[in-house]
């Protein structure tokens, strides 16, 4: 066997299921419990991939979402039956996670001077990157962490390549029943907590609003559903390839519940379970020791490091129901896991899961077509360096063909996917690091995970893939690289998301798996516990937790929609009024909430950011901006200006807070008649067009 070959796996002799010795009942239960995280996650990936394919096919034949959903349910039942029968015949329940893993033998350990030099470069990069820009007087030049990081990443890659070529090692143990039970309990706890965390984001009017539309109307809006009744052209920056919003809407329609309830009460907890189990599976697969401790630190990191709009903790529970949140929290770790299994075993099952996960990613977000090629490129580069070019090509095609193909087809059929406006604000390498990997002590810890984590990962494939990710990210962090990439590709809009290609929570968890040369197992274990405790304390002291108001989060004492409760009540109150025909003009936050509450109330301005799709200098955009400022009370345009805009836009109802006397008086002057009044809190008056 050559150095580039994977670990040889001896084939198991075929045997009839009836002739196999059956394990004791307790042993079978423990095996099932140990395999439960893998079974749950893999089933979810296959199931949502099936839904996404059916959804895309349904778009072609204009099938109602409820029919697609019921077809999907039937397909899942059939698929589950086939898998169960095959598993029973093979008698391999609970063994799928036992994948050969190569640990480097003793002679693969690099000379200490090489290791110390690489670690030193990584530490310099982490410290300077975390502290860059935090000192007002004399900020550190970004070239220092960029250069040190590049040196560290190259050194890490060479060291992990050397360990790979040293040869195979024993099989890594599968998760024990106790370990899997712990991961399942944590995932259920996280799912429960997701019901009480409320973070309202402006994007919800599109994502949850689309689910509400589907749940109420049982149609997929192929055109604009925010400013019009599915009449105006659809937003070019939001192609219909993601399927997650239609899934939750169809779920709500079939069950007869609100689309927002289907999203926040049913889908979100399920997503939380899957995201945590995905994190557990990769962490267990990559951690050479103490996987439970590493997993616990990774989960704690996500809870304690939020606040910033691009922090991974912010994209977890507070925004997990948005496809991009689930993509970075679950798809990224699972893609690294499946690629690890593919390069270790070359099994058709691993290749199938890579492809299914890529379809799932397509159903979650269009970002998958940008980030997955980078991730796969990082993994492919690592495999090319050890001569595994064929496996790298096959795995890469399986991982990117569907998401890239879906975007290409949607562009050919529906037009471009250009985005503009606020999201076009470009972030260079330094700010990209700060937004996701943070600054200060937390930024230093993130840097250590990036540049030193691969040295702590399980040897051979996990370490090599982690090193490939670190090298790719280090190249992207060199000043000027992101600028050139944006110019060549036209994807500046999402380049701040490139750190998503890292399995950062897992790499941070790996830091507590550090080992010390000591014959005492107690001392070696204590070192890991001390490192873990130090990191958790650092997160608690120097970061912003997920539940903090500084993370734009409100904690509720009962499960609630992810909306400010007063705005939600006002939106329902308006929806219950007998209103004349025409659009609703109300304070901006109420209009944004209304489309989540019901698709039947059409509003003047769902969100000002979306006006970039209609040219900010157009009469269409200017009228809506003027009217929103008028209803908010931030602007006091003349009656002539307001009346002209009201006529052009087609306003039928005006609802303003009682404190906005200017708008109340002008509504009456324009001939609007009072419809209803709402008392405090949120005292408001609504006026309807007469005649």
NUVEX-911646 format. One line per field, with one value per residue (C-alpha): residue number from 1; residue in one letter; chain; x, z, y. Coordinates in steps of 0.1 Angstrom, whole numbers. Layout:
<atoms>
i = [NUM ...]
aa = [A ...]
ch = [A ...]
east = [X ...]
up = [Z ...]
north = [Y ...]
</atoms>
This chain:
<atoms>
i = [1 2 3 4 5 6 7 8 9 10 11 12 13 14 15 16 17 18 19 20 21 22 23 24 25 26 27 28 29 30 31 32 33 34 35 36 37 38 39 40 41 42 43 44 45 46 47 48 49 50 51 52 53 54 55 56 57 58 59 60 61 62 63 64 65 66 67 68 69 70 71 72 73 74 75 76 77 78 79 80 81 82 83 84 85 86 87 88 89 90 91 92 93 94 95 96 97 98 99 100 101 102 103 104 105 106 107 108 109 110 111 112 113 114 115 116 117 118 119 120 121 122 123 124 125 126 127 128 129 130 131 132 133 134 135 136 137 138 139 140 141 142 143 144 145 146 147 148 149 150 151 152 153 154 155 156 157 158 159 160 161 162 163 164 165 166 167 168 169 170 171 172 173 174 175 176 177 178 179 180 181 182 183 184 185 186 187 188 189 190 191 192 193 194 195 196 197 198 199 200 201 202 203 204 205 206 207 208 209 210 211 212 213 214 215 216 217 218 219 220 221 222 223 224 225 226 227 228 229 230 231 232 233 234 235 236 237 238 239 240 241 242 243 244 245 246 247 248 249 250 251 252 253 254 255 256 257 258 259 260 261 262 263 264 265 266 267 268 269 270 271 272 273 274 275 276 277 278 279 280 281 282 283 284 285 286 287 288 289 290 291 292 293 294 295 296 297 298 299 300 301 302 303 304 305 306 307 308 309 310 311 312 313 314 315 316 317 318 319 320 321 322 323 324 325 326 327 328 329 330 331 332 333 334 335 336 337 338 339 340 341 342 343 344 345 346 347 348 349 350 351 352 353 354 355 356 357 358 359 360 361 362 363 364 365 366 367 368 369 370 371 372 373 374 375 376 377 378 379 380 381 382 383 384 385 386 387 388 389 390 391 392 393 394 395 396 397 398 399 400 401 402 403 404 405 406 407 408 409 410 411 412 413 414 415 416 417 418 419 420 421 422 423 424 425 426 427 428 429 430 431 432 433 434 435 436 437 438 439 440 441 442 443 444 445 446 447 448 449 450 451 452 453 454 455 456 457 458 459 460 461 462 463 464 465 466 467 468 469 470 471 472 473 474 475 476 477 478 479 480 481 482 483 484 485 486 487 488 489 490 491 492 493 494 495 496 497 498 499 500 501 502 503 504 505 506 507 508 509 510 511 512 513 514 515 516 517 518 519 520 521 522 523 524 525 526 527 528 529 530 531 532 533 534 535 536 537 538 539 540 541 542 543 544 545 546 547 548 549 550 551 552 553 554 555 556 557 558 559 560 561 562 563 564 565 566 567 568 569 570 571 572 573 574 575 576 577 578 579 580 581 582 583 584 585 586 587 588 589 590 591 592 593 594 595 596 597 598 599 600 601 602 603 604 605 606 607 608 609 610 611 612 613 614 615 616 617 618 619 620 621 622 623 624 625 626 627 628 629 630 631 632 633 634 635 636 637 638 639 640 641 642 643 644 645 646 647 648 649 650 651 652 653 654 655 656 657 658 659 660 661 662 663 664 665 666 667 668 669 670 671 672 673 674 675 676 677 678 679 680 681 682 683 684 685 686 687 688 689 690 691]
aa = [X X X X X X X X X X X X X X X X X X X X X X X X X X X X X X X X X X X X X X X X X X X X X X X X X X X X X X X X X X X X X X X X X X X X X X X X X X X X X X X X X X X X X X X X X X X X X X X X X X X X X X X X X X X X X X X X X X X X X X X X X X X X X X X X X X X X X X X X X X X X X X X X X X X X X X X X X X X X X X X X X X X X X X X X X X X X X X X X X X X X X X X X X X X X X X X X X X X X X X X X X X X X X X X X X X X X X X X X X X X X X X X X X X X X X X X X X X X X X X X X X X X X X X X X X X X X X X X X X X X X X X X X X X X X X X X X X X X X X X X X X X X X X X X X X X X X X X X X X X X X X X X X X X X X X X X X X X X X X X X X X X X X X X X X X X X X X X X X X X X X X X X X X X X X X X X X X X X X X X X X X X X X X X X X X X X X X X X X X X X X X X X X X X X X X X X X X X X X X X X X X X X X X X X X X X X X X X X X X X X X X X X X X X X X X X X X X X X X X X X X X X X X X X X X X X X X X X X X X X X X X X X X X X X X X X X X X X X X X X X X X X X X X X X X X X X X X X X X X X X X X X X X X X X X X X X X X X X X X X X X X X X X X X X X X X X X X X X X X X X X X X X X X X X X X X X X X X X X X X X X X X X X X X X X X X X X X X X X X X X X X X X X X X X X X X X X X X X X X X X X X X X X X X X X X X X X X X X X X X X X X X X X X X X X X X X X X X X X X X X X X X X X X X X X X X X X X X X X X X X X X X X X X X X X X X X X X X X X X X X X X X X X X X X X X X X]
ch = [A A A A A A A A A A A A A A A A A A A A A A A A A A A A A A A A A A A A A A A A A A A A A A A A A A A A A A A A A A A A A A A A A A A A A A A A A A A A A A A A A A A A A A A A A A A A A A A A A A A A A A A A A A A A A A A A A A A A A A A A A A A A A A A A A A A A A A A A A A A A A A A A A A A A A A A A A A A A A A A A A A A A A A A A A A A A A A A A A A A A A A A A A A A A A A A A A A A A A A A A A A A A A A A A A A A A A A A A A A A A A A A A A A A A A A A A A A A A A A A A A A A A A A A A A A A A A A A A A A A A A A A A A A A A A A A A A A A A A A A A A A A A A A A A A A A A A A A A A A A A A A A A A A A A A A A A A A A A A A A A A A A A A A A A A A A A A A A A A A A A A A A A A A A A A A A A A A A A A A A A A A A A A A A A A A A A A A A A A A A A A A A A A A A A A A A A A A A A A A A A A A A A A A A A A A A A A A A A A A A A A A A A A A A A A A A A A A A A A A A A A A A A A A A A A A A A A A A A A A A A A A A A A A A A A A A A A A A A A A A A A A A A A A A A A A A A A A A A A A A A A A A A A A A A A A A A A A A A A A A A A A A A A A A A A A A A A A A A A A A A A A A A A A A A A A A A A A A A A A A A A A A A A A A A A A A A A A A A A A A A A A A A A A A A A A A A A A A A A A A A A A A A A A A A A A A A A A A A A A A A A A A A A A A A A A A A A A A A A A A A A A A A A A A A A A A A A A A A A A A A A A A A A A A A A A A A A A A A A A A A A A A A A A A A A A A]
east = [0 14 17 -12 -35 -63 -65 -73 -106 -111 -144 -168 -179 -216 -238 -275 -292 -308 -275 -258 -255 -279 -266 -283 -312 -293 -264 -287 -303 -269 -259 -290 -285 -248 -258 -289 -271 -258 -291 -311 -288 -283 -320 -327 -301 -316 -351 -345 -325 -355 -378 -356 -355 -393 -397 -375 -395 -428 -417 -415 -450 -466 -476 -492 -468 -493 -493 -455 -453 -476 -457 -425 -440 -449 -414 -398 -419 -408 -372 -372 -387 -360 -332 -347 -349 -314 -301 -319 -306 -270 -273 -251 -272 -251 -218 -221 -202 -172 -151 -114 -93 -55 -35 1 25 53 77 53 57 77 109 102 120 97 66 76 84 49 31 50 40 4 5 19 -8 -36 -25 -19 -51 -71 -56 -54 -74 -82 -55 -66 -32 -11 -31 -13 -8 -29 1 17 -11 -16 21 24 -8 4 36 18 -8 19 39 8 0 35 34 0 11 42 20 -3 25 39 12 -20 -30 -58 -95 -110 -137 -173 -193 -204 -240 -232 -215 -244 -269 -251 -251 -288 -297 -277 -294 -329 -319 -308 -340 -361 -341 -347 -384 -376 -350 -365 -344 -363 -343 -354 -348 -378 -402 -389 -381 -410 -432 -428 -437 -468 -478 -474 -493 -522 -524 -508 -489 -452 -448 -426 -429 -427 -449 -437 -447 -474 -497 -472 -473 -441 -409 -392 -362 -331 -311 -335 -339 -365 -339 -340 -368 -368 -394 -418 -413 -423 -452 -464 -460 -482 -508 -511 -513 -537 -514 -499 -467 -448 -459 -447 -414 -407 -425 -419 -391 -367 -365 -359 -332 -316 -314 -298 -273 -261 -259 -240 -215 -212 -205 -177 -162 -162 -147 -119 -111 -82 -93 -118 -145 -173 -153 -144 -181 -192 -168 -180 -216 -207 -188 -220 -240 -216 -201 -229 -236 -220 -242 -218 -208 -215 -235 -258 -264 -272 -304 -314 -313 -312 -346 -331 -315 -281 -281 -287 -261 -233 -244 -252 -242 -206 -197 -215 -197 -163 -175 -187 -156 -135 -154 -151 -114 -110 -132 -141 -175 -204 -225 -202 -203 -241 -242 -219 -242 -274 -259 -251 -288 -298 -275 -291 -325 -313 -295 -279 -248 -241 -230 -203 -190 -192 -168 -143 -147 -143 -114 -97 -103 -93 -60 -52 -59 -39 -9 -10 -17 -55 -64 -90 -109 -107 -122 -150 -159 -157 -181 -205 -204 -208 -226 -261 -258 -238 -261 -292 -279 -269 -303 -322 -301 -308 -345 -353 -325 -295 -290 -274 -276 -271 -275 -264 -252 -228 -206 -173 -153 -116 -95 -91 -128 -138 -118 -132 -168 -168 -137 -140 -114 -97 -93 -121 -103 -71 -87 -104 -70 -54 -82 -76 -38 -31 -63 -52 -22 -46 -70 -70 -41 -43 -75 -91 -58 -51 -85 -84 -50 -64 -91 -66 -44 -73 -85 -50 -47 -81 -70 -39 -46 -59 -70 -107 -107 -94 -118 -147 -136 -132 -163 -188 -196 -184 -219 -211 -173 -176 -190 -158 -149 -179 -158 -141 -157 -148 -167 -151 -117 -122 -133 -101 -80 -90 -77 -41 -19 13 41 34 30 2 -32 -46 -22 -29 -66 -63 -45 -74 -99 -79 -77 -115 -123 -100 -118 -153 -143 -129 -161 -182 -161 -151 -179 -216 -239 -267 -294 -281 -301 -268 -273 -307 -324 -353 -358 -394 -410 -429 -425 -433 -429 -396 -412 -416 -449 -464 -457 -472 -504 -507 -503 -530 -552 -548 -554 -587 -601 -626 -603 -610 -591 -556 -522 -516 -494 -482 -449 -421 -417 -455 -455 -426 -444 -477 -464 -453 -487 -507 -501 -536 -526 -505 -482 -465 -430 -421 -384 -366 -335 -355 -361 -327 -343 -365 -339 -336 -340 -372 -406 -416 -389 -391 -428 -425 -396 -415 -446 -427 -410 -444 -459 -429 -430 -394 -403 -430 -435 -462 -498 -493 -463 -481 -514 -496 -476 -508 -526 -497 -490 -527 -529 -563 -555 -533 -524 -502 -493 -514 -482 -477 -502 -489 -498 -532 -543 -531 -549 -582 -573 -568 -603 -595 -620 -612 -617 -605 -585 -562 -555 -521 -497 -491 -519 -527 -554 -563 -579 -596 -601 -637 -656]
up = [0 -10 13 -5 0 26 54 41 54 54 39 63 53 42 65 67 93 110 115 132 170 184 211 245 247 268 243 214 231 239 202 190 215 204 168 174 166 133 123 132 113 82 80 82 55 31 39 33 2 -11 -3 -21 -53 -52 -46 -76 -97 -85 -96 -132 -131 -108 -81 -49 -19 1 -26 -28 10 11 -17 3 34 14 -1 33 45 15 19 56 49 24 47 76 55 42 77 91 63 68 106 108 130 151 132 106 127 131 104 101 113 109 139 132 148 170 142 126 153 138 153 182 167 137 158 181 152 136 169 176 142 150 184 169 142 167 192 166 147 179 191 157 157 194 203 195 196 175 158 146 109 95 75 107 115 78 73 105 98 63 77 104 79 55 84 97 63 59 94 89 55 70 96 69 49 80 76 91 126 146 141 162 186 178 202 233 244 272 250 225 253 265 230 226 260 251 218 234 259 232 213 243 249 213 221 246 227 207 182 156 124 94 72 88 67 37 51 76 55 26 49 60 23 15 46 38 1 -7 -36 -42 -50 -80 -83 -57 -26 -4 -24 -45 -48 -66 -95 -97 -108 -81 -64 -84 -52 -39 -65 -57 -53 -14 -3 35 36 14 35 68 50 35 69 84 56 60 98 97 117 111 89 116 142 120 116 152 172 151 126 148 177 152 135 169 176 142 145 179 168 136 158 181 152 137 171 180 147 148 185 194 230 254 227 252 268 233 223 256 250 214 225 252 227 206 236 250 219 201 201 168 138 121 152 148 180 164 134 157 178 172 134 129 111 84 59 61 99 95 67 88 120 106 69 74 101 83 51 68 85 53 34 62 59 21 21 48 33 -3 5 -17 13 22 -14 -13 19 4 -25 -4 19 -10 -21 14 14 -18 -2 27 11 -21 -1 -4 -40 -28 4 -5 -34 -11 15 -10 -26 8 14 -22 -19 12 -5 -36 -15 -5 -40 -36 -66 -79 -46 -43 -78 -72 -38 -50 -79 -56 -32 -56 -87 -74 -56 -85 -111 -93 -93 -130 -140 -120 -136 -171 -165 -142 -147 -125 -88 -83 -48 -39 -11 25 20 -7 20 14 44 38 54 88 92 79 107 133 123 127 147 169 186 220 240 220 188 201 210 176 160 181 169 133 132 159 160 131 151 178 155 151 128 92 74 101 107 70 62 91 79 44 58 78 47 26 52 57 20 20 50 31 23 -12 -18 -10 -31 -61 -56 -54 -86 -105 -93 -85 -51 -29 -13 6 10 47 51 40 76 75 56 89 114 140 170 166 162 193 212 200 220 252 238 241 255 276 278 312 324 347 331 358 350 313 318 342 315 292 319 328 292 288 320 309 275 290 316 288 268 298 307 274 250 247 254 232 256 262 250 234 211 201 220 244 268 273 300 275 239 217 181 174 173 198 215 213 175 170 189 169 136 146 157 123 104 123 112 84 61 27 -4 -8 9 46 57 93 112 95 122 121 83 86 112 93 65 90 107 75 37 33 46 19 31 16 27 39 44 31 21 -6 -24 -40 -62 -77 -80 -50 -73 -88 -80 -67 -40 -32 -26 -2 17 21 34 58 73 76 94 116 126 116 86 82 44 31 26 -12 -11 11 -8 -42 -29 -13 -46 -66 -42 -36 2 16 54 75 111 132 169 188 195 158 158 125 107 125 116 80 75 84 62 32 37 56 82 116 116 150 181 202 238 256 254 217 215 178 155 121 93 61 28 23 -9]
north = [0 34 64 80 51 53 28 -6 -19 -57 -67 -84 -118 -120 -139 -145 -123 -153 -170 -141 -142 -117 -93 -91 -68 -43 -44 -38 -8 6 2 19 48 52 54 76 110 97 81 113 136 115 109 146 153 127 138 175 167 148 177 202 180 176 214 223 198 212 247 234 219 246 221 234 233 212 185 186 183 152 136 143 126 95 95 97 68 47 58 50 15 7 18 -2 -33 -30 -24 -54 -76 -64 -65 -34 -12 10 4 31 55 32 46 38 66 68 80 89 64 77 81 106 132 161 173 196 226 224 221 249 272 266 270 302 316 306 323 355 355 349 375 402 394 395 428 445 477 475 500 535 551 528 500 469 466 438 426 413 387 380 372 352 333 324 311 291 277 265 250 232 218 204 189 172 160 144 127 114 99 81 54 41 35 18 25 53 42 49 71 52 51 75 100 99 102 133 148 141 156 188 190 187 214 237 231 240 272 282 287 314 334 362 381 401 408 428 398 380 400 381 346 342 364 339 310 329 335 298 287 310 307 273 288 296 333 334 372 399 392 421 452 436 406 384 408 429 411 391 405 396 390 363 335 308 280 279 256 260 288 269 238 256 273 240 224 251 248 210 212 241 264 298 298 317 291 263 281 291 264 233 238 259 233 205 226 232 195 188 216 205 169 179 198 167 143 164 171 135 126 151 151 127 127 142 146 153 182 196 194 211 240 243 246 270 292 295 305 330 346 364 402 411 408 383 362 325 326 352 329 299 299 336 331 293 293 314 291 307 302 265 263 277 258 224 220 232 207 179 186 184 151 135 145 130 98 98 103 76 49 58 44 50 59 88 101 98 118 145 149 148 175 197 195 203 233 245 243 264 293 306 313 276 281 305 289 252 255 273 246 218 236 236 199 191 210 190 157 167 172 136 123 118 138 114 112 150 155 130 144 180 173 156 186 215 203 208 241 257 241 254 290 287 274 300 328 314 311 340 365 376 374 408 423 459 484 479 444 456 473 455 443 438 410 427 435 401 386 409 404 366 356 387 409 410 378 361 370 356 323 321 327 299 276 286 283 258 237 214 203 191 173 135 126 119 129 152 170 173 187 212 223 228 250 270 275 286 310 324 331 349 370 384 421 425 389 395 426 408 379 403 421 388 371 398 383 411 409 377 378 387 351 334 324 302 276 269 245 271 259 224 239 259 228 210 235 217 183 195 168 171 146 132 96 108 105 127 155 152 153 182 203 199 208 239 250 245 264 293 295 294 321 343 339 348 378 393 383 391 361 350 360 396 426 437 407 423 394 394 365 354 333 312 301 331 343 360 394 423 414 448 451 417 426 459 440 415 444 461 429 425 459 463 483 498 486 498 495 500 529 525 530 511 484 477 473 450 429 429 407 381 382 378 381 396 430 447 475 505 496 461 471 501 479 461 494 490 464 492 520 543 574 562 576 542 543 580 578 549 564 597 580 558 588 605 576 572 608 613 635 662 666 690 679 682 659 633 635 630 600 585 587 572 544 536 539 528 528 550 539 560 563 588 608 615 644 658 626 622 658 655 622 639 669 645 631 599 589 574 536 525 535 514 522 521 504 512 537 541 555 541 561 548 564 574 568]
</atoms>
